[in-house]
Amino acid sequence: MPTQRVFSGIQPSGIPQLGNYLGAIRHWVRLQSDYSCLFCLVDMHAITVWQNPEELRHHTLTQAAVLLASGIDAQKHILFNQSAVFAHARLGWIFNCITRLGWLNRMTQFKDKTGKDRENYSSGLYVYPNLMAADILAYKATHVPVGEDQKQHLELTNDIAQKFNHDYSVAFFPQVKPLIPPTAARIMSLRDGTKKMSKSDPSSQSRIDLTDDADTIRLKIRRAKTDTAPLPDHSNDLTERPEAKNLVSIYAALTNTTIDHVLETYQGKGFSVFKEDLTEVVINAIVPIGQEAIRLLKNETYLLEILRNGADRASTLANPVVSEVEKIVGFLS
Ligand code: AQP
């Protein structure tokens, strides 16, 4: 088993969507051959915004089923839900006491999420990056796969590790390296090409859920917002056409090619032809995963057992690290 350790997290804040798959899950599947991996369903992060308890439970199980159906190997690697491993909360609190308010105030994701209404958001959302640092450092993970939007949080993780080491005069936490996927696709909403596709978007028409069936995918792509112009011959000419660019990016990501290569085939054509072909590409990639996930979801006991086993193995790794941290801090052991 490789010695370099990867920690990856996904929030069970909804049914995983195509953006989660193209931006994260399919890269995680590939990482399994080179790293020892922890895949965490970060339910504690999810409740930083309100989650209906029944739905949270269902989404956590669905997330587990989708990851397994996508090719995550829960025997060779570790798949678990965050709240089942107490080390995250223990270390998260210590990091709340390490992180400076000024550092958190600079986090752009918090500002983007809360906008002008920040007074009404939870304090959990504000300290989210501290818990994320604990997720990673409780395992002394060496690498974390990150999209553009998480880079700043990973830098903060390294700042927290460094400050802890400095404040307690130890060389305890290592610096963590980002793993940027070679083709980092940022998938946008099907209704608004300037907004990220999100599992918690109130409009189900804005995204493709990984459990959607072929007819639903067909309908969502048919209704996806576009414009009237034919497709251009170069990606530069898509800059002002976010919806068109998004659909071409999805096609390129799923066929492992570039936007320009897709445009070589479709330049001059209208969206009716392109959307039909895109629909087939999406159905071929997603529907088998969805069908397998739905099959797995019928056996809740099996999924719970996988997560319980994962949590036990994760605790075995994290508990000694966090106990050592607590000793360094001066807690009685
Ligand atoms: N639209 C996207 N395009 C590319 N990558 C994406 N990711 C999410 N949406 C897209 C990547 O998926 C990983 C896990 O995401 P997460 O669930 O932990 O958080 P998120 O980014 O907040 O995902 P959502 O779907 O937008 O959830 P909600 O609606 O709850 O906020 C991350 O690596 C992320 O980059």
Boltz pocket constraint, residues with backbone or C-beta under 6 A from the ligand:
constraints:
  - pocket:
      binder: B
      contacts: [[A, 9], [A, 10], [A, 11], [A, 12], [A, 13], [A, 14], [A, 17], [A, 19], [A, 20], [A, 21], [A, 22], [A, 23], [A, 24], [A, 25], [A, 145], [A, 146], [A, 147], [A, 148], [A, 149], [A, 150], [A, 185], [A, 186], [A, 187], [A, 188], [A, 196], [A, 197], [A, 198], [A, 199], [A, 200], [A, 201]]
      max_distance: 6.0
